[in-house]
Structures are given as C-alpha cells and as structure tokens.
C-alpha cells in the first residue's frame, strides 16, 4: 500500500491514495486505509494501549468506589460523620452540608492514590500532560473546593426534597437533579472554565473570520471566537460551542490553534457547530431527563433492600439519613456502570451527526481526517464493532475518516487536478 503524502498550500497532509487523480477511480476504503497507515506503528501501539487501559481503569474505579462505600458503612465512619454534623448544628440543611464536607474530603483522600496514578503519572507516561506535580496539585485543590461548595448545594437541596416528600422523593429529586444539570450547562462556560484556564478572544483574523463566517452561514449568531489555554494542562486538541442563550460561546483550545492547519480547524469547528445547530444540548437534556428519572427510580427500588438487609448494623435511619449517602453513591456508581453502553451510544450518535454536519459546513474532508488522526494520540483508531459499542462515546477514528472519504467521493465534481482538499 502506498503511504506517500503531499500537502496543500495550507499544510494539510494528504496520502497519495486519498488524492483526486483525474481519470482514476477514488476509493473511500483505500483512502481510509492510507490515512490509517500514515500513523506510525509506535504511536498506534501507544494509543491502543492507553485507550484499552482505560477499560480497566473504569472497572477498577467502580470496584474502588464500592470498597470505599463498604468501608465507610461497616466501620461506622459514615455514622460518626453524621453524628458529628448533628452536633455542629441543629438545622437540617447545615447538618447535611456538614456531613457532605466530611464525606467529600474523606472520599478525596481515600481515592487520591488512584487519582494520582490515573490523572498524573499515567498521563505523563503517555506524554499527554504538561502539568508539573505542583500545578496538578493546585488544580486538584480547586476541584476539591468546587466539589465541596457546588456539590454541597446539590446535596442540601436533594436531602431537603427527601425530607419534604418522604414517599415521592424520587420524583421530586429527579426534578431537582434535572434543574441542576441545566444550571451546570449554563454556568460552566462562563464561570467554571475560567477558574482553571484563561479564556481570551481569538485575534488572528485568518482563523477567526472563516469560523465566524461558517457560524453565520449556519444560523449561529456569534460575534467572537474564544481561545482557552488548555496547553497548560495537556496536549489534547479540543473545541466546543457551549452554553445556552446569552452564555453561548464558540471556543477552541490553543492546542488546536497551534497544532492544526486551517483546514483541520475549520473541520473541527464545523463539527462543534453541528452540535449547536442540531440542538444536541436540548436533546441531551431530554435524554438525560429520562436517565435521571430512571436513576432515582433505581435508587428508590434498590435502597429499600439494602436498608432491610444492612441498615440496622450500619446505623442508618432511612433514605433521609445523610449517613446513607455512601450507599446512594454506590448505587449511582452501579447504575452508570451498567448503563454506560446505552449512554455511550446516545453520545456517539450525536457525535456522528455532528461529523456529517461539520463535513457539509466546512467542506474539508481531508482536514477532518487529519483532525481524527490527531485524536489518535489518546483514542484507539480501529476497534472491533462490539468494542466500539461498549466503550466508545465517539465514533472510532477509522469510521470518522471513512465517512469523510465517502463524503469526498460524493463531491468529486468539486475537485480538479490542481485543487486537492
């Protein structure tokens, strides 16, 4: 197989088999294989190892969380934290927050060795992180503070609902959970992201203006494009069109800006605009409304059995008791572990739709293929179909490149011997 490459004046590398040659048939499959073959063997092996290792990390994460739940309940530590919080205050909301403060800190401490390995040492092992240990610890401290404050608000509200509606708490609790999810979508781009990264307007008109033009052409009313200095944390390329209403922002990170050609950037931004134009945020809210309702129903159904079997020995007084929070957290972990293929399929379907929108909006199939290759630094490119169904929340790199080459094959009239995209 020939894997020679050429480049456009803008810099996009196109394998020979993916080029348009007058008088010769264009094969999407051959073009896809040529792109995949351009990935060095050592990089492919590292990417596969990193991504496949993530399967085991997810499993170990679930097991560790279950072990911690059993530790907190069987040792009586959860009961002691509840009693301590009740001594701190006679007001139920403050008692709930007092328990959450202790629980979240204990949980962070107990999971810290695992977090240190997965988020720091392993990321450096695969050359994906740019953070020093001190900087990484600083970000962990910020995440801890945010978890205490924001998580505390959610827990106080949910336990207030449980106490107020002792028989129908699962329905009202689901409503509160949905409300907080929507607030998170609104708040994160404007208030959370700047706590970790600098967000600034994109000033390079050569990059900014085509993005804004593509946005306007697809009904997105945006006056600016923002850049996030994600390179301080990692080497991953990323972009998004996030938020709702007045909080909507078109954002790309500086890795994408600095490591990608204009064609790749346009392809990626077209994809992200697809999420916005196709109303994936709203569809996601509707889908996860159903998921949250099912989650609360699952907790109500399973908690009763756990309480009957172990409630007395663990010293919990019912679902309204904050000492039972580790049990609820464990049930939540189990629920999301077994529903992850369904959740992945929903997200992967959205991503595939955004891919097609992005190809039509940017008209940069080779830019899209090259962007997919960049993701090969940490995503397995060529999984089996069952593997992709179970573990991938985005289409695999092979599928994304193949679809972009199919798009290219259906637009051959747009190409000439002197115009290679």
PEPE-V302185 format. One line per field, one symbol per residue. ss: DSSP state (H for helix, E for strand, C for the rest). A space follows every 10 residues. Layout:
ss=???
This chain:
ss=CCCCEEECCC CCEEEHHHCC CCCCCCCHHH HHHHHHHCCC HHHHHHHHHH HHHHHHHHHH HHHHHHHHHH HHHHCCHHHH HHHHHHHHCC CHHHHHHHHH HHHHHHHHHH HHHHHHHHHH HHHHHCCCEC CCHHHHHHHH HHHHHHHHHH HHHHHHHHHH HHHHCCCCHH HHHHHHHHHH HHHHHHHHHH HHHHHHCCEE ECCCHHHHHH HHHHHHHCCC CCCCCEEECH HHCECCCCEE EECCHHHCEE EEEHHHHHHC CHHHHHHHHH HHHHHHHCCH HHHHHHHHHH HHHHHHHHHH HHHHHHHHHH HHHHCCCCCC CHHHHHHHHH HHHHHHHHHH HHHHHHHHHH HHHHHHHHHH HHCCHHHHHH HHHHHHHCCC CCCCHHHHHH HCCCCCHHHH HHHHHHHHHC CHHHCECCEC C
